[in-house]
Amino acid sequence: MNVDIEQSWKLQLDKEFEKPYFQVLANFVKKEYTEHTCYPKGKDIFAAFEFSPFEKTKVVLLGQDPYHGPNQANGLCFSVKDGIPHPPSLINIFKELENDMNQPYPKSGNLERWADQGVLLLNATLTVRAHQAGSHQGKGWETFTDAVIKKLSTERSGLIFLLWGGFAKRKASLIDASKHHILTSGHPSPLSANRGYWFGNQHFSKANVLLKQQGKSLIDW
């Protein structure tokens, strides 16, 4: 089927779009967006791929679900649009960034600036019904995004995977650790962060060290 996704990814994932599960998923998503308010906007469902083409991806950050509140989700995990108050997990991400990189707390929660530099901000589930967290889980998105992770693991080398929290850590089994770098920590949500599982992981500086060792340009976090 014809999926409106960035061309380099389309070439990599073309066989995935022809599989029966994806047709079922596409029909489900279309019905949901017709009958309910869903996020992100249809044009932003594959935004993570638009900003970070396959060959330009250097870092992969895995989230679980899009934000389900009005005007929050923009198709990039943990990211919100300009001018939108920062959700709790994003606040903790920025606090760690502030401490790790010794830089000011960012004014905007829009992470397009990371994505433009080759950070694939990938949620496991790419859509959600308004005000119903997890409402589109188990419908096929996870099969698709697992295929994305496997494709990156197989076809690329030297990528840095940031796996935050138990859900993301389970994706490590899809990644060839002999050719990629996997950094894990607790989730930045207040529940995890306040228990000491998030702050101090220094993933931003560690990722840049790994990029430098490979002769790649650093991420301006």
N, C-alpha and C positions, 0 to 999 in steps of 0.2 A: 504494500500500500504506500501511497505517497505521503510522507511525513515532512512537515516544514521544519527542518533542523539544519544547522550549519553544515556546509557541504563536506568538509573533511570527516565529520562524524557520520554523515549520511553514508559515505563510502564504507566506513568501518562497520556500520550497524545495519546495512541494507538487508542482510539475511534475517536479522532479528525482527524487522518490521513485517516480514512475510509470515512469521510464525503464528499459529492459531491463537495463542494466548494474547498476542498483541492486538489482534483484531477484536477479541473480546474486551480487552482493556480499553481500546479506542472507542468502542461502542458504549461502554460504561461511562467513560469520561464525558463523551458527547451528551449522553442522557442527563448526567448530573449537572452539567453546565446549562442545559436547557431548562431543567426543572428546579434548580436550586442556585443560590449564590455560592460560588466556589472561588477559591484562590489557588494560585495567582491568576491574573487575567490570562485568557487563552493565548495571547501573543507572547506571554512570558513563561509558559510552561517549560520550554526548552532553553531558557535564557542562559543557563550555566554553560551550555555548549556553544552558544553564540559568542560569548565573551572569551571562551578558552578553547580554541580549536585543538584538534587531536594532537598534532605535532608540536604545538606551542605550550601544552600543559606541562608544568614542572612540579606543581604541588597539588595534591588532591585532599580536600577537606570534606568529610562525610557528615551530613546531618541526617535527621530522621524524617521530619514532616514539615511542610510549609507552615508558616504562621497562619492562624485561622481567624485573626481579627481584621477589621476593615482597614484597607490601605497599607497593610504591613508587608505581605509577601510580594517579592519581586522576581522570584524564580531562582534566587541564589540562597543557599542555606545560610542561616543566621542573619541574613541581610534584611534591612528594611529600606524603604524609599527615603529620599531626602526629606527632612522636616518631620519625620515620624519619631515619636518617643522611642528610646531604645528599650527593647524587652530585657528582662532580667539576665538571661544567658548572654546576650550581647554586651550588656554592661560589664559582666565579669570577664568576658573576652577582652574588652577594651582596658579593663583594669590590669589584667595580666600583661597585655601589650605595653601599657604605660610603664609598668615595673621592669619588664624584660628588656625593652628596647630604649628605655629612658626617654620617652617622647610623650608629648601632651595627649591627654584623652581626646579622641576624635570627636568633632562636632557632629558629623553625619554618620548615621548607621548604614549608609549605602556602601556595600562592599564591592561595587563594580570596579573600584580602583584596584582591588586585589585581583579580581577576575581578569582584568585587562592585562595583567602581568603574568598570566599563566597559572593562576590558582583556580582549579576546577571546584566550584562550590556546589557540591552535589548532594541533594536530599535523596534518601532511599525511596521515598514516595513523592511524586512531583506535583500532586494536587491534593486538595482537601475541601470539604464542605465547610462553609462559614460556621464558626463557633462550635465545631465538632472535631476536636483533635483526633487524629487517627482514623477518620471516617473513610478514607480511601486506601487504607492499608489492606493488604491481602487480596487486592484486585488485579495484580499483575505488575504493578510498578516495580516491586522489589525484584522480580525476575529480570526485568529490563535493566535496572540499575546494577544488579549483580553482573549482568553481561557486560555492562560498560566497564566495571572494575576489572573483570577478567580480561577484556580486550586490552586495556591499558597495561595490565600486568604482563600479558603475552607479547604484545607488539612493541612496547616501549621498555626502556631501562633507566635506572637512576632516578625514578620518580620518588617523591616524598609523600607518604600517606599519613595524614593526621587523623587519628582515630580517638575520638573523645567520648568516653562513656561506654557502658556495656554493649549497647546495640552496635555502635561503630566498631568496637574491638572484635566482635564476632565476624566482621568482614575480613579480618586478617587472613582467614583461611583461603580467601580467594586470591591472595597476593603472593607472588613468588618473592620471598624474603631474601633469596640469594642474589637478586638483581635490583631490588628496590629497598628503600628505607622506610621503616614503619615506626612512627612515634605515637605512643599511647599515653593517655592520662584519664582522669575522671572527667565527667561532663561539666561544662561551665554553668549549669543550672545552679541556683542558690542551694538546693538540697545537697548536691554533691560538693560544690565549692566550699560551703560553710563547714563541711566535715573534713576539709583539708585535702580533697582529692584533685583539686584543680589548680589553685594558685601555686606559682613557683615551678610550673612544668617547663617554662622557658622554650616552648615550641617554636616561637617566632625566630628567636636568635639561633636555635639549633638548626632550623630549616635553612637559614641563610648560611650557616657554616657548611652544611652538606652541599648546598648549591655552589658555594665558593670552591670547595674541594673538587667539584666536577667542572670548574671553569665556566659555570653558568652565571648569568646576571642575577643579582640578589633581588629579593622582593622588598619593595618599599612599603612596609606594613603601615 
